Amino acid sequence: MSELTTEQRRLHGEANLDEFFRTVAPELKAHVVSLPQRISRMNARRDIKLKEVLNTADRIMDHAQKFAACRMGCGHCCYVSVPITDFEAKWIGERLNTEPAPIKQSIRRNLTEVSGKTPCVFLKDNSCSIYEFRPLTCRIHMNFDIDNYWCRHENVNHPDAAIPKPTITALTEAYHQLGEGLKPIVADIRDFFPNGKAV
């Protein structure tokens, strides 16, 4: 499908995004939209609130899968930066029975800084070895194009490169609420887990 023009790809992505949002069930839409309010009202530990954010992301992105080019074994997105917070790294580490690295200040990376060079430490045989515990960043990164053309490393820096993906503000708002008043440290998943862990 690489013979498609940039304009054809843009139109296809827009059509897929429109159809995705149009076909979200009203109950699911209400559940997602109400997430920030639900999180703010929850009298629970941060890890329980984080799980609610991740579960909500999974519900909406399960619907999104019908419109996405993403398929198991692709793995191109596992080569770009995966920013996560220290509290999310702690949550992942607890599930993997490993301590994240003690990072003292945020490390900001360009999203394409490691592209094509340094895969995520949890990428095994072109699949995510911690799929059940993957970060929110990974859960909501989905390509609505007809194929993975713009995801391929050789096309990332093309002037017209643009992966059509949905923006679901309620998810990111709720996630940021988890760090309010804490000044969370943000770094790449590779910084928190430089050695990874096989599961």
N, C-alpha and C positions, 0 to 999 in steps of 0.2 A: 504493500500500500504506500510505499515511499514515493510513488509517482504522483500522489495527490499534491495539489498546490497548498501553500500556506493558507490561502483564503478558504479553500475547500475544507481543510482541517479545522479552521476557526469556526466555520459554519456548522460543521458536524459536532464539534465540542459544545457550541452554544445550544444546539438542538437537543443534545443529550442532557445538558444541565437543566434546560427548561422542562424536559420531560420528567427528569428525576424529581425536581421540586413540585411539579404539577401532580405527580402521582403518589406523593407521601400521604399516607393515611392520616386523616384529621387527628386521631388519637395519638399517633406517633409524633406528629408535628407539635401538638400541645405538650407532649411529654418532653420533647427537646427544648422547646421555647421556655418552658417553666424551669429548666435545670438550674440556672443561676439563683432563682428565688428559692428553689428547694434546697440547694447547697447552703445558702445563707441561713436558712431556718433549721438545718440539721444540727442537733446537739450530739455530735459524734466526733470521733477522732479523725484526723486529717486523712489517714489511710482509708477509712471507710467512705469518706466523701470522695476521695480520688477514685475508688472503685465504682461509685455511682456515676461519676463523669465518664469513666471508661466503658461501663455497661451501656450508658446512653449513647456514646459514640458508636459502639458496636451495633446497636439497634438501627440507627439511621444509616450507617455505612453498609449494613447488610442489604438494605433496600438499594443503596447506591450501586452495589456490585452488579446489578442487572444492566447498568448503563456504562460500566467502566471497561477499559481495555486491559486492566490488571488481571494477570493470571499467575497461578502458582508456578514458581520456577523462573520467573522473569528476573527479579533481583536488581534491576538497574537502580532503583531508588535506594537500595542498601549501600550505595557508594557515595551518596551525598551526606552532608552533615545532618546529624540527628540531635537537635538541641533538646535537652531535658533539664528539669530542675533537680536540685539535690533531694527534695522530698520524694520525687518520683523515682530517682535513682535508689533511694533507700527502700522504697516499696518493691522495686524490681529485685534488689539485692536480697531482701528478706525471703522472696519466693524462690530465689536461686541458691539460698544458703551461702551467700558470699557478700563480703563488705565492699561497697563502692569506695573508690579512692577518696581520701579526705581532701577535697579541693577547697581552698580558702577564699578564692574570689572567682567571679564569673570569667569564663573564657569564651569570647565571641568569635565565631568562625563564619566565614562566608559560606553560603549554602553550597557553593560549587568548589570549595577549597580542596576537598579530598576526592572530588568526582573522578571516577575512573581509575583511581590510584589505591585508595585505602578502603576496603569494604568494612562494613560494620563487623565488629568482633563476633557477633552472634549469627552471622551469615554462614551457614554450613550447607554444602552441596546445593547452593543456589536457593536455599530456603531459610526462613527465620527459625532458629532453634529455640527461641523464647516467644513464639507467636502468641501464646496465651497471655504472656506478661509484657508484650511489646508496649512502647510508650504511646501516648496520645498522638504525638507527631506522626508516627507510623500508621496509626489507625485511621487518621483522617486524610492521609496523603493518597489520593486516588486519581487516576488519569482517565478523563472522559473522552479522550480522542478515540479514533477507530483502531489504533494500535499503539505500540510503545515507541513510535518514531522519535518524539521529543524527549523521551526518557533516556535514549541511548547516549552514551558518553560522548560520542563524536558529534552529536547535534546540540548538546547542552548550551554551548556558547554561540550558537547561530543567532544572528541579530533578530530573527523572527521567532525564536524559541519561546513557546508559551504552552505549558501543560494546562489544559482546561480542567479545573478541579473546583468542587463546591466550597464556598465559604460558609461555615455554619457558626455564626458568631456566638450563639449560646454556649457552645462547647468550650471555646477559648475563654469566654468571660468566666464561666464557672471554674475552669482550670486556674485562671489567674486569681480568683477569689481564694483559692487554697493557700496562696502565698502571701496574702495581705497581712501587713504588719510584721512580716518575717524577713524581708529582703532576701528572697531565695537566691541561691547561687545557680547560675545556668551555665552548662557546659555541654559538650558533645558526649553522646553515650560512650564513645571510645575513650574519653578522658576519665569518666567515672568507672569504666570497666576495661582497662587497657589490656587485660588478659582474657576477657570474656569468661565464659564458663559453659562447658558442654552440658546439655540436659537431655 
